[in-house]
Structures are given as structure tokens and as C-alpha cells.
């Protein structure tokens, strides 16, 4: 009996190993690679490229492939879906960080500048002007460099009036006279009509120069302003 056992062990050791699968592209060499998308077997980079060129395969594993029936849902499929969720989370986080950086670079959230743009649009739409105003989006460099604004008006006077009123309350009876001075000053400011100070770029075609007025009052005569800005 012991001799038979030894002979059986020798026979099992001498059994030949199964032949490795061949490359499906050249059908000559043994396959070394398997395509993640279609499980195509290949042996070299040239065979991989030939497979992609002939079949149009991308070589990327499908991330949202439907798995049916339910018993085909393996651990590999779970890892694939988990990897997809990780990629989505990474893409969302990267988009948020890029948006935050671009927002800081473009200076999009500026409440003061936003109020100035609204005041300028309202002033242009008033019955005394009836001017059609087209504002560039705040993210463009043209909008960031635009210094046109409304100067004077009710908002400035109200702010000064409130400031003077607060000072009068703090100083009591002695502050009464000062309160009156502050209020009178605010009334004088309110009496001044608001005007628009435009940013004007003067283009001189013959000389190729561009001169800029960052705060040109709307009531100023264009001829005088141009004469002041014209190159000698």
C-alpha cells in the first residue's frame, strides 16, 4: 500500500500545466494583459492598440453598467460602484474649491460695488435721463474697472442726518445746537442734486492713444473735457 501511494504522488507531480491562453490579437504569443472593458486578451502594447483600433474599445471599465440578475452582483461590482461614488465626491469637492478661488480672484461678492451698480441703473432709468444702461457681468474685467457711479443724492444726506442725530443724543442738551448744525448740513447735502460721474475712455485714432477719465461729471461740456484731454 505505501508504494502505491508514492507512485500516485509522482504521477500527480508529473502532470502538465494547462496551456496559457493566447493573445487574441496576434494569436501567437501568450496573453499577458486583459482589457478592463471587454476582457480582451493581449500580449503587448501593439496588440492592445490594434484591439482598440479594430473594435473601438476605450479600454476603460464601465462605471454604470447594469448588473442582472441579482446573483451576478459580486464584490467586484460593489468596488466599482464605490469607486464611482468616490470620483463623484472628489469632483464636487474640486469644483467647490475652484469656485472659491475664482470668486476671490474675480472679487464677485462686493456689497458696496453692488449697491453702486444698482444706484447707477436707477439714476439712468429716471425720468430726467431715460438712459439705457447696459452693465457687463460683475465677473468681467470690464465691469471691475468701471468706475462710473452716482455722486450725491438722498442716500448720502440720510446717512449724515442719522450720524448727526446720534451725536446730539449722546451729548444731551448741549448737543442740541450741534444736532441742529448737523441736520442743517444734511439738508444742504440733500438740496444738492445727484449726478453721474462716468468713466470715459477717449480713443485718439491718429496717435493710437487711449486716455481715461475715471470720474467725468455728466453735466460737463464734452468739448471742454475733450480739449482738456486731447494730446498736445
C-alpha positions in Angstrom: 0.0 0.0 0.0 2.7 2.6 0.8 4.4 2.0 -2.6 1.1 2.7 -4.4 0.7 6.0 -2.5 4.2 7.1 -3.6 3.6 6.2 -7.2 0.3 8.2 -7.2 2.2 11.2 -5.8 4.8 11.0 -8.5 2.2 10.8 -11.2 0.4 13.9 -9.8 3.7 15.9 -9.9 4.4 15.0 -13.4 1.1 16.3 -14.7 1.5 19.0 -17.3 0.3 22.5 -16.5 -2.6 23.8 -18.7 -1.6 25.9 -21.6 -1.8 29.6 -21.1 -4.4 31.4 -23.3 -3.1 33.0 -26.5 -3.2 36.6 -27.4 -6.5 37.3 -29.2 -4.9 39.9 -31.5 -1.9 38.1 -32.9 -2.9 34.5 -31.8 0.9 33.7 -31.4 2.2 34.8 -28.1 0.8 34.1 -24.6 -1.6 36.7 -23.3 -0.3 38.9 -20.6 -3.0 41.6 -20.3 -6.8 41.7 -20.1 -8.8 44.6 -21.2 -10.8 46.1 -18.3 -13.7 46.9 -20.5 -14.3 43.8 -22.6 -11.8 41.2 -21.1 -9.9 41.0 -24.5 -6.6 39.2 -24.0 -3.4 40.8 -25.5 0.3 40.3 -25.2 1.8 43.7 -25.9 1.2 47.3 -26.4 1.0 46.9 -30.2 -1.8 44.3 -29.8 -3.6 46.5 -27.3 -3.6 49.4 -29.8 -4.7 47.0 -32.6 -7.6 45.8 -30.5 -8.7 49.4 -29.7 -8.4 50.4 -33.3 -10.4 47.5 -34.7 -13.2 47.3 -32.1 -13.4 50.9 -30.9 -13.0 49.8 -27.3 -11.9 52.6 -24.9 -10.2 50.2 -22.5 -12.0 51.7 -19.5 -14.2 49.7 -17.2 -17.8 50.7 -17.4 -18.8 52.6 -14.3 -22.6 52.4 -14.6 -23.1 49.1 -16.2 -26.4 47.4 -15.3 -25.9 44.1 -13.4 -28.6 41.4 -13.9 -29.6 39.1 -12.5 -29.1 39.8 -8.8 -26.8 36.8 -8.3 -24.3 38.4 -10.7 -23.8 41.3 -8.2 -20.3 40.4 -7.0 -17.7 42.1 -4.7 -16.0 43.5 -7.8 -19.2 45.3 -8.8 -19.5 46.7 -5.3 -16.0 48.1 -5.5 -16.7 49.5 -8.9 -19.8 51.4 -7.7 -17.9 52.6 -4.6 -15.1 53.9 -6.8 -17.7 55.8 -8.9 -19.1 57.5 -5.8 -15.6 58.4 -4.6 -14.9 60.0 -8.0 -18.1 62.0 -7.9 -17.3 63.2 -4.4 -13.8 64.2 -5.4 -15.2 66.1 -8.5 -17.7 68.0 -6.4 -15.1 69.0 -3.8 -12.7 70.1 -6.5 -15.4 72.2 -8.2 -16.2 73.9 -4.8 -12.6 74.7 -4.2 -12.1 76.1 -7.8 -15.2 78.2 -7.4 -14.0 79.7 -4.1 -10.6 80.5 -5.6 -12.1 82.1 -8.7 -14.6 84.1 -6.6 -11.8 85.6 -4.6 -9.8 86.3 -7.7 -12.7 87.9 -9.6 -14.0 89.7 -6.5 -17.5 88.8 -7.2 -19.1 89.4 -3.8 -18.7 93.2 -3.1 -21.8 94.6 -1.5 -20.6 98.2 -1.8 -19.9 97.8 -5.5 -23.3 96.1 -6.0 -25.1 98.9 -4.4 -23.3 101.4 -6.6 -24.3 99.5 -9.7 -28.0 99.5 -8.6 -27.9 103.2 -7.8 -26.4 103.9 -11.2 -29.0 101.8 -13.0 -31.8 103.6 -11.1 -30.4 107.0 -11.9 -30.1 106.2 -15.6 -33.7 105.0 -15.7 -35.0 108.2 -14.0 -37.5 110.4 -16.0 -34.9 113.2 -16.2 -32.4 111.0 -18.0 -34.1 108.0 -19.6 -30.8 106.5 -20.5 -30.5 102.9 -21.5 -27.7 101.4 -19.4 -26.1 98.0 -20.2 -23.8 96.7 -17.4 -21.3 94.0 -18.0 -21.4 90.9 -15.7 -19.5 91.6 -12.5 -17.0 88.8 -13.2 -15.6 90.5 -16.3 -12.6 92.8 -16.1 -14.5 95.5 -17.9 -17.0 95.6 -15.0 -14.3 95.6 -12.4 -12.5 98.5 -14.0 -15.7 100.6 -14.5 -15.7 103.5 -12.0 -19.0 105.1 -13.1 -21.1 105.9 -10.1 -23.8 108.2 -8.7 -22.4 111.1 -6.6 -24.6 112.9 -4.0 -28.3 112.4 -3.6 -30.6 111.3 -0.8 -28.7 108.3 0.4 -25.6 110.4 1.4 -27.8 113.1 3.1 -29.7 110.5 5.1 -26.5 108.9 6.3 -25.2 112.2 7.5 -28.5 113.1 9.1 -28.6 109.9 11.1 -25.0 110.4 12.2 -25.7 113.9 13.4 -28.8 112.8 15.3 -26.8 110.2 17.1 -24.3 112.7 18.2 -27.0 115.0 19.6 -28.5 112.3 21.7 -25.1 111.4 23.2 -24.3 115.0 24.2 -27.7 115.7 25.7 -28.8 119.4 26.0 -25.5 120.8 24.8 -25.7 118.6 21.7 -28.9 120.3 20.7 -27.2 123.1 18.8 -24.7 120.7 17.3 -27.6 118.5 16.3 -29.1 121.4 14.5 -25.9 122.1 12.7 -25.6 118.5 11.6 -29.1 118.4 10.4 -28.7 121.7 8.6 -25.6 120.3 6.9 -27.5 117.2 5.9 -30.3 119.3 4.4 -27.8 121.2 2.4 -26.4 117.9 1.1 -29.9 116.8 0.2 -30.5 120.0 -1.7 -27.6 119.2 -4.0 -28.9 117.2 -7.0 -27.2 113.8 -7.6 -25.2 113.5 -10.7 -23.5 110.6 -12.5 -19.7 110.6 -12.8 -18.9 108.5 -15.9 -15.8 106.6 -16.7 -14.9 107.7 -20.3 -12.2 106.3 -22.5 -11.0 108.8 -25.1 -9.6 106.9 -28.1 -7.4 109.0 -30.4 -7.1 107.1 -33.7 -4.3 109.0 -35.3 -1.9 108.8 -32.4 -3.2 105.4 -31.1 -3.5 106.7 -27.6 -6.3 106.0 -25.1 -6.8 108.4 -22.3 -9.3 107.7 -19.4 -11.5 110.0 -17.3 -12.4 107.9 -14.3 -14.9 110.4 -13.0 -16.3 112.7 -15.7 -19.5 114.6 -14.4 -22.5 114.2 -16.7 -23.1 118.0 -16.8 -19.6 118.8 -18.0 -19.4 120.0 -21.6 -17.9 117.4 -23.8 -15.9 119.8 -25.9 -14.1 121.2 -22.8 -13.5 117.8 -21.4 -12.1 116.6 -24.8 -9.9 119.7 -25.1 -8.5 119.1 -21.6 -7.7 115.5 -22.5 -6.6 115.9 -26.1 -2.8 115.3 -26.5 -0.7 118.2 -27.5 
